[in-house]
Amino acid sequence: MTEPACRVCKCTEFNACEEGCSWVKTEPGSPPLCSACSGTPKDVVEVCRRVRSTFRRLGIVTDTAGVANVALGALLKRVEARVKAEANNPDPSWGGR
């Protein structure tokens, strides 16, 4: 069995990001995500790709509010947490990926 890896940067429990990271809570069934990648542009792109893939797999051509709201709500929470953390951190290089 392989160890879980971050869906964005591929770090693992025993090979963390250089600046340090931890696992963040994700939506049920979502791949793991580390704190260094949560809310970054690459995370946003990955979430949008998963939503699009889910829509295609389910044959959804037009947006259905329930599915989109859950995915976008989770994405916005992570981005807002990232913005807040960066605003409270005096080091501008923190989290710069």
C-alpha positions as a Markdown table, in Angstrom:
| # | Residue | x | y | z |
|---|---|---|---|---|
| 1 | Met | 0.0 | 0.0 | 0.0 |
| 2 | Thr | 1.3 | 3.4 | -0.9 |
| 3 | Glu | 1.2 | 6.3 | 1.6 |
| 4 | Pro | -1.2 | 9.2 | 0.9 |
| 5 | Ala | 0.2 | 12.1 | -1.1 |
| 6 | Cys | -1.0 | 15.6 | -1.5 |
| 7 | Arg | -3.1 | 16.0 | -4.7 |
| 8 | Val | -1.3 | 19.2 | -5.6 |
| 9 | Cys | 2.4 | 18.9 | -4.7 |
| 10 | Lys | 2.6 | 15.1 | -4.0 |
| 11 | Cys | 4.2 | 15.5 | -0.5 |
| 12 | Thr | 3.7 | 12.7 | 1.9 |
| 13 | Glu | 3.6 | 12.1 | 5.7 |
| 14 | Phe | 7.3 | 11.2 | 5.7 |
| 15 | Asn | 8.3 | 13.6 | 2.9 |
| 16 | Ala | 6.6 | 16.9 | 3.9 |
| 17 | Cys | 7.0 | 20.2 | 2.1 |
| 18 | Glu | 10.2 | 22.0 | 2.6 |
| 19 | Glu | 8.5 | 24.8 | 4.6 |
| 20 | Gly | 6.5 | 22.3 | 6.6 |
| 21 | Cys | 2.9 | 21.3 | 6.2 |
| 22 | Ser | 0.1 | 19.2 | 7.7 |
| 23 | Trp | -3.0 | 17.5 | 6.3 |
| 24 | Val | -6.1 | 19.7 | 5.9 |
| 25 | Lys | -9.7 | 18.4 | 6.1 |
| 26 | Thr | -11.2 | 17.9 | 2.6 |
| 27 | Glu | -14.6 | 16.9 | 1.3 |
| 28 | Pro | -15.5 | 13.2 | 1.7 |
| 29 | Gly | -14.0 | 11.1 | -1.1 |
| 30 | Ser | -11.5 | 13.8 | -2.1 |
| 31 | Pro | -7.8 | 13.1 | -2.4 |
| 32 | Pro | -5.5 | 14.3 | 0.5 |
| 33 | Leu | -4.4 | 18.0 | 0.5 |
| 34 | Cys | -1.6 | 19.6 | 2.5 |
| 35 | Ser | -1.8 | 22.9 | 4.3 |
| 36 | Ala | 1.0 | 24.4 | 2.1 |
| 37 | Cys | -1.2 | 23.8 | -1.0 |
| 38 | Ser | -4.6 | 24.5 | 0.4 |
| 39 | Gly | -6.2 | 27.5 | -1.4 |
| 40 | Thr | -3.3 | 28.0 | -3.8 |
| 41 | Pro | -4.0 | 28.6 | -7.5 |
| 42 | Lys | -3.0 | 24.9 | -8.2 |
| 43 | Asp | -5.5 | 23.7 | -5.6 |
| 44 | Val | -8.2 | 25.9 | -7.2 |
| 45 | Val | -7.5 | 24.5 | -10.7 |
| 46 | Glu | -7.5 | 20.9 | -9.3 |
| 47 | Val | -10.9 | 21.4 | -7.6 |
| 48 | Cys | -12.4 | 22.9 | -10.8 |
| 49 | Arg | -11.1 | 20.0 | -12.8 |
| 50 | Arg | -12.7 | 17.5 | -10.4 |
| 51 | Val | -16.0 | 19.3 | -10.5 |
| 52 | Arg | -16.0 | 19.3 | -14.3 |
| 53 | Ser | -15.0 | 15.6 | -14.4 |
| 54 | Thr | -17.8 | 14.8 | -12.0 |
| 55 | Phe | -20.3 | 16.7 | -14.1 |
| 56 | Arg | -19.2 | 14.9 | -17.3 |
| 57 | Arg | -19.2 | 11.5 | -15.6 |
| 58 | Leu | -22.8 | 12.0 | -14.4 |
| 59 | Gly | -23.9 | 13.4 | -17.7 |
| 60 | Ile | -24.7 | 16.8 | -16.3 |
| 61 | Val | -24.6 | 19.4 | -19.0 |
| 62 | Thr | -26.1 | 22.3 | -17.2 |
| 63 | Asp | -25.1 | 23.3 | -13.7 |
| 64 | Thr | -27.1 | 21.8 | -10.8 |
| 65 | Ala | -27.0 | 24.1 | -7.8 |
| 66 | Gly | -26.5 | 21.4 | -5.1 |
| 67 | Val | -23.3 | 19.8 | -6.6 |
| 68 | Ala | -21.8 | 23.1 | -7.6 |
| 69 | Asn | -22.5 | 24.7 | -4.2 |
| 70 | Val | -20.9 | 22.0 | -2.3 |
| 71 | Ala | -17.7 | 22.0 | -4.4 |
| 72 | Leu | -17.4 | 25.7 | -4.6 |
| 73 | Gly | -18.3 | 26.2 | -1.0 |
| 74 | Ala | -15.4 | 23.9 | 0.0 |
| 75 | Leu | -13.1 | 25.7 | -2.4 |
| 76 | Leu | -14.0 | 29.2 | -1.1 |
| 77 | Lys | -13.4 | 28.1 | 2.6 |
| 78 | Arg | -9.9 | 27.0 | 1.7 |
| 79 | Val | -9.1 | 30.1 | -0.3 |
| 80 | Glu | -10.5 | 32.4 | 2.5 |
| 81 | Ala | -8.4 | 30.5 | 5.1 |
| 82 | Arg | -5.3 | 30.9 | 3.0 |
| 83 | Val | -5.9 | 34.6 | 2.5 |
| 84 | Lys | -6.4 | 35.1 | 6.2 |
| 85 | Ala | -3.3 | 33.1 | 7.1 |
| 86 | Glu | -1.2 | 35.0 | 4.7 |
| 87 | Ala | -2.5 | 38.4 | 6.0 |
| 88 | Asn | -1.5 | 37.4 | 9.5 |
| 89 | Asn | 2.0 | 36.2 | 8.5 |
| 90 | Pro | 4.7 | 39.0 | 8.2 |
| 91 | Asp | 6.9 | 36.8 | 6.0 |
| 92 | Pro | 5.8 | 37.4 | 2.3 |
| 93 | Ser | 7.6 | 34.2 | 1.2 |
| 94 | Trp | 5.4 | 32.0 | 3.3 |
| 95 | Gly | 3.4 | 29.5 | 1.2 |
| 96 | Gly | 4.8 | 31.0 | -2.0 |
| 97 | Arg | 4.3 | 28.2 | -4.5 |
